[in-house]
Amino acid sequence: MMTFVNWRLRLKVILFCSLALIAPASAQPIQNGESLIRAMHDRYENNWYETLTFTQMSITHKPDGTTTSDIWHEAAMLPGKLRIDMGPLSNENGAIVADGTATSFKGGEIVATRPFVHMLLVLGFDVYRQPAETTIEQVKSQGFDLSKLHQETWQGEPVYVVGADKGDLKAKQFWVEKKRLLFVRLIQPDQHDATKTADTRFVDYRQTSPGWVAAGVEFYVDGKETFSEEYSDIRVNPKLDPAIFDPKQFSSQHWEK
């Protein structure tokens, strides 16, 4: 007959083996960009907003040290949809990013349409709302090397850096805060001049219910700030009509009115 002591010992062994089987599935190590993207998704899969709106102070930083500013209104439906109304609504200027296409408007008329993977939208927002494999494929398609990962300190916090070797601030790369798994930095060639380096930073993260929103974005080219955004009237999960993201209805559909 099994003694009480032996029974307790066997029960401990069974529990230990069970935990050993469960642990790898619930705590996968972050070893490369793909595992980091999966961890970002898993952290907030059930705790992130689907829609977002805010008012944006858009500030242009000129070479002579002066600035100009304008008010924009932005709305997002995740994943993959973003609308920007630039300046007074009566001007009908802005842009829509939807399902991999960017459409620009001036005076209510379409002035440009092009395929576009909006990496700030993908890494700052969509990653938490869409399957990790979708994000991984999008990032790979834009030339980021997901096999490269190292750690740095950024703004006093440890971060993961994906896409570049340590000390390399030229290669395409993105930075993610280690503690909260929030996107904080994107470095890549400038879209207007590939000989220059664009450095975009998400700052002033604020906790919302659910999720987080960076209330500021800073844009640098070769170390000089060229543009910045300051958000106010931030609203998560407002009711939005999908029609506002339809380029054919840009002039007739609005959420701000």
C-alpha positions as CSV (number, residue, x, y, z in Angstrom):
1,M,0.0,0.0,0.0
2,M,1.3,3.5,-0.9
3,T,2.3,5.5,2.1
4,F,1.0,9.1,2.6
5,V,4.6,10.3,2.1
6,N,5.0,8.4,-1.1
7,W,1.7,9.7,-2.4
8,R,2.6,13.3,-1.7
9,L,6.0,12.8,-3.5
10,R,4.3,11.3,-6.5
11,L,1.7,14.1,-6.6
12,K,4.6,16.7,-6.6
13,V,6.3,14.9,-9.5
14,I,3.0,14.9,-11.5
15,L,2.5,18.6,-10.9
16,F,6.0,19.4,-11.8
17,C,5.8,17.5,-15.1
18,S,2.5,19.2,-15.9
19,L,3.9,22.6,-15.3
20,A,7.0,21.8,-17.4
21,L,4.7,20.9,-20.3
22,I,2.6,24.1,-20.0
23,A,5.5,26.6,-19.5
24,P,7.0,26.6,-23.0
25,A,3.6,27.4,-24.6
26,S,2.9,30.4,-22.3
27,A,6.3,31.9,-22.1
28,Q,8.1,31.6,-25.5
29,P,11.6,33.2,-25.4
30,I,12.1,36.3,-27.5
31,Q,15.0,35.3,-29.8
32,N,14.4,37.2,-33.0
33,G,12.0,39.6,-34.7
34,E,9.3,37.0,-35.4
35,S,9.1,35.9,-31.8
36,L,9.0,39.5,-30.6
37,I,6.1,40.3,-33.0
38,R,4.2,37.2,-31.6
39,A,4.9,38.3,-28.1
40,M,3.5,41.8,-28.8
41,H,0.4,40.4,-30.3
42,D,-0.2,37.9,-27.5
43,R,0.3,40.6,-24.8
44,Y,-2.5,42.7,-26.0
45,E,-4.6,40.5,-28.2
46,N,-7.6,40.8,-25.8
47,N,-6.8,44.2,-24.5
48,W,-6.5,46.6,-27.4
49,Y,-8.9,49.0,-29.1
50,E,-10.5,48.4,-32.6
51,T,-11.1,52.1,-33.4
52,L,-9.4,55.3,-32.5
53,T,-9.8,59.0,-33.1
54,F,-7.9,62.1,-32.1
55,T,-7.1,65.7,-32.9
56,Q,-3.6,66.3,-34.1
57,M,-1.4,69.4,-33.8
58,S,0.9,69.0,-36.8
59,I,4.1,71.0,-36.4
60,T,6.6,71.5,-39.3
61,H,10.2,72.3,-38.1
62,K,12.0,74.5,-40.6
63,P,15.8,74.6,-41.1
64,D,15.9,78.2,-39.8
65,G,14.5,77.1,-36.5
66,T,11.0,78.4,-36.9
67,T,7.9,76.3,-37.0
68,T,4.4,76.3,-38.5
69,S,1.4,74.3,-37.3
70,D,-1.9,73.0,-38.5
71,I,-4.8,71.0,-37.0
72,W,-5.5,67.6,-38.5
73,H,-8.1,65.0,-37.5
74,E,-7.3,61.3,-37.6
75,A,-9.4,58.1,-37.3
76,A,-8.3,54.5,-37.4
77,M,-10.1,51.2,-37.7
78,L,-7.7,48.3,-36.9
79,P,-6.2,46.6,-38.6
80,G,-5.2,48.4,-41.8
81,K,-7.4,51.5,-42.0
82,L,-6.4,55.2,-41.3
83,R,-7.9,58.5,-42.4
84,I,-6.4,61.9,-42.0
85,D,-8.3,65.1,-42.6
86,M,-5.7,67.9,-43.0
87,G,-6.7,71.4,-42.0
88,P,-10.3,72.7,-42.1
89,L,-12.8,70.1,-43.2
90,S,-14.1,72.6,-45.8
91,N,-10.7,72.4,-47.6
92,E,-11.3,68.6,-48.2
93,N,-7.6,67.8,-48.0
94,G,-6.3,64.6,-46.6
95,A,-5.4,60.9,-47.1
96,I,-6.8,57.5,-46.6
97,V,-4.8,54.3,-46.0
98,A,-6.9,51.2,-46.4
99,D,-5.9,47.6,-47.1
100,G,-2.4,48.3,-48.4
101,T,-3.3,51.4,-50.6
102,A,-2.7,55.1,-49.8
103,T,-5.0,57.7,-51.5
104,S,-4.3,61.4,-51.3
105,F,-6.9,64.1,-51.7
106,K,-6.8,67.9,-52.5
107,G,-10.0,69.9,-52.6
108,G,-11.9,66.6,-52.4
109,E,-10.3,65.2,-55.5
110,I,-8.0,62.2,-55.7
111,V,-4.5,63.4,-56.6
112,A,-2.5,60.2,-56.0
113,T,-3.0,56.5,-55.3
114,R,-0.3,54.0,-54.6
115,P,0.4,50.6,-52.8
116,F,1.6,51.4,-49.3
117,V,2.4,49.5,-46.2
118,H,2.2,52.0,-43.4
119,M,4.9,50.7,-41.0
120,L,3.9,53.1,-38.2
121,L,0.3,51.8,-38.4
122,V,1.5,48.2,-38.6
123,L,4.0,48.3,-35.7
124,G,2.3,50.8,-33.5
125,F,-1.3,49.6,-33.8
126,D,-2.1,46.7,-36.2
127,V,0.3,44.3,-34.6
128,Y,-2.0,44.0,-31.6
129,R,-5.2,43.5,-33.6
130,Q,-4.2,41.1,-36.4
131,P,-2.6,37.7,-36.6
132,A,1.1,37.8,-35.8
133,E,1.9,36.0,-39.1
134,T,0.2,38.9,-41.0
135,T,2.5,41.4,-39.3
136,I,5.5,39.2,-39.9
137,E,4.9,39.0,-43.6
138,Q,4.2,42.8,-43.8
139,V,7.5,43.6,-42.0
140,K,9.5,41.2,-44.1
141,S,8.0,42.6,-47.3
142,Q,9.4,46.0,-46.4
143,G,13.0,44.7,-46.1
144,F,13.4,44.3,-42.3
145,D,15.7,41.5,-41.3
146,L,13.8,39.7,-38.6
147,S,16.7,37.4,-37.8
148,K,18.6,40.2,-36.2
149,L,17.7,41.2,-32.6
150,H,19.7,42.9,-29.9
151,Q,19.0,45.0,-26.8
152,E,19.6,48.7,-26.1
153,T,18.5,51.3,-23.6
154,W,16.2,54.0,-25.0
155,Q,14.8,56.9,-22.9
156,G,15.9,55.2,-19.8
157,E,14.1,51.9,-20.6
158,P,15.4,48.6,-22.0
159,V,14.3,48.0,-25.6
160,Y,14.5,45.3,-28.2
161,V,16.0,46.4,-31.6
162,V,15.0,44.3,-34.6
163,G,16.7,44.5,-38.0
164,A,20.2,45.8,-37.2
165,D,23.4,44.8,-35.5
166,K,24.4,46.6,-32.3
167,G,25.8,50.1,-33.2
168,D,24.2,50.2,-36.7
169,L,21.8,53.2,-36.9
170,K,21.4,53.0,-40.7
171,A,19.8,49.7,-41.5
172,K,16.1,49.3,-41.5
173,Q,15.1,48.6,-37.9
174,F,12.3,49.0,-35.3
175,W,12.6,49.4,-31.5
176,V,10.1,48.0,-29.0
177,E,10.1,48.7,-25.3
178,K,10.9,45.5,-23.4
179,K,8.6,46.0,-20.4
180,R,5.4,46.9,-22.1
181,L,6.1,45.6,-25.5
182,L,5.2,48.9,-27.1
183,F,6.7,50.2,-30.4
184,V,8.9,53.3,-29.8
185,R,11.2,53.8,-32.8
186,L,11.5,53.2,-36.5
187,I,14.7,53.8,-38.5
188,Q,14.9,53.5,-42.3
189,P,16.1,55.4,-45.4
190,D,14.2,58.6,-45.9
191,Q,11.5,58.2,-48.5
192,H,12.4,61.4,-50.2
193,D,16.2,60.9,-50.2
194,A,17.5,57.4,-49.6
195,T,20.9,58.7,-48.8
196,K,19.5,60.2,-45.6
197,T,18.2,58.4,-42.6
198,A,14.6,58.9,-41.3
199,D,14.1,58.3,-37.5
200,T,10.5,58.3,-36.2
201,R,9.8,58.1,-32.5
202,F,6.6,57.3,-30.6
203,V,6.6,59.3,-27.3
204,D,4.4,60.2,-24.3
205,Y,2.5,56.9,-24.2
206,R,-0.7,57.1,-22.3
207,Q,-2.7,54.1,-21.0
208,T,-6.2,54.0,-22.3
209,S,-9.0,51.5,-21.7
210,P,-8.1,49.3,-23.4
211,G,-4.6,49.6,-24.7
212,W,-2.1,52.4,-25.0
213,V,-1.7,55.5,-27.3
214,A,1.5,57.4,-27.9
215,A,0.3,61.0,-27.6
216,G,3.3,62.3,-29.6
217,V,5.3,61.4,-32.6
218,E,8.6,62.9,-33.6
219,F,10.2,62.7,-37.1
220,Y,13.9,63.3,-37.7
221,V,16.0,63.2,-40.8
222,D,19.8,62.8,-40.3
223,G,19.3,63.8,-36.7
224,K,17.3,67.0,-37.3
225,E,13.7,67.2,-36.3
226,T,11.5,68.0,-39.3
227,F,8.0,67.3,-38.1
228,S,6.1,66.4,-34.9
229,E,2.6,65.5,-33.9
230,E,0.8,66.2,-30.6
231,Y,-2.5,64.4,-30.0
232,S,-5.5,65.6,-28.0
233,D,-9.1,64.5,-27.6
234,I,-8.0,60.9,-27.8
235,R,-10.9,58.5,-28.0
236,V,-10.7,54.7,-28.1
237,N,-13.3,52.4,-29.5
238,P,-15.7,55.2,-30.8
239,K,-18.3,54.0,-33.2
240,L,-17.1,54.6,-36.7
241,D,-18.8,54.1,-40.0
242,P,-16.5,52.0,-42.3
243,A,-17.6,54.4,-45.1
244,I,-15.2,57.1,-43.9
245,F,-12.3,54.9,-45.1
246,D,-13.8,54.6,-48.6
247,P,-11.9,56.9,-51.0
248,K,-15.0,57.3,-53.1
249,Q,-16.8,58.8,-50.1
250,F,-14.0,61.0,-48.8
251,S,-16.0,64.2,-49.2
252,S,-19.3,63.0,-48.1
253,Q,-18.4,60.9,-45.0
254,H,-16.9,62.4,-41.8
255,W,-16.7,61.4,-38.2
256,E,-15.9,64.8,-36.8
257,K,-19.2,66.5,-37.6
